[in-house]
Amino acid sequence: MNRATWALLESDLASHVFAAPPSASLTPRRVGAEVEFIPVEAATGRRCPLETDGVPGTLPFLRRFGGRHGWTETRTAKGTPCFELPAGGALTFEPGGQLEYSSPPCRSPSAVLALLRSVVLPLRAAAANDGIDLLALGIDPFNSADGAPLLLHTRRYARMAEYLGRIGPAGARMMRQTAALQVSLDLDDEPWLRWRVLNAAAPYATAIFANSPVYDRAPTGLRSTRAQVWRELDPLRTGLPWDDRAPVGAYLDFALRAPAILLPQLHGEHRPFGEWLREARPSMEEWRDHLSTLFPEVRPRGHLELRSGDSVSPRWYAAPLALAVGIAYDPRALRSAADLLGRPDLGLLDRAGRQGLGDGAVRRIAIDLAEIAVAGCRALGPAYFHPSDLEQAIAFFDQYTRRGMSPADDLAGAEIAA
């Protein structure tokens, strides 16, 4: 690849991926969230199909529920079903039929929380009345991958399934059986320190919100089985692609080394995007599609998306939001977190998923990090993070984090029966 092509792609990352759109500057410190659920039949624990006769299907249920609440059914760019909500955001499907509600960017975490509650609580209650449990866990606890087939048959998902299936079983589990809670933050005025701190905080977010100790009806011995699935997936497109000296260049290296799974194979294999460039002239659209197949713990997309936490009960949504905004948006907390965490450490991700807060070193820093985050939220003011919402986050940290526990401890050691 020549220097001109390298410079073009690096410029694209700097101007589109690591730079916010102009609208972001009008409302600083915006926050968004994506919450995912695993739909299973309440009576049996079997995975719900999208549509089928005789058993609860998620798509007919959503059409009935959405029709009563003014939702608009449409299609995503991938061609999959999507519901746009009057209050903002959209409800979509993941490849195995998991449901994802993505909020719009909001002015404050309290605004996000109000929106999440208005959508998620009635949705889960109505689903339960129809015989569908929307599980807020990091991984399907009832079924093996064989019991959770691929339900969305798009070109993108077919390519991903084929490529990841060559590596091992983690690809099927990730695509069809996992659920997360992701927090999105603006880059704002200190993008590179924020990028470093969120990458360094990722293992601690994994440990604090670990909530997937059971898989296929048996304990796995892991605090976050979902995190372990990601560790086994594909190191060329996951992890912590961070470098303090040249963050954009490091991410470009990461993107160029990752196999281009959406492009044609070369010599019978999916080759790295950088190698593919030497064989052809991919378009900018193909380059950006390739970027969408990268899954680091913190993903830059014109904002920063912290992806490390398992899905948790809606009663605890304030805690991951408090952790993220507290250490990212308050200047003093941001620097305190940077001093506490040091450089991002890929090795910690494995320990955090396996042992969670049972690892003494992880536990001590996680407790301090939660303290810094709460102080940061308080400094941001009650109009930004309402005191009642912050109290819910503090209750989570008191019940779990400060005791060296996570929601996984509510399930660990117990076989699950529907």
Disulfide bonds with the S-S distance in Angstrom:
none
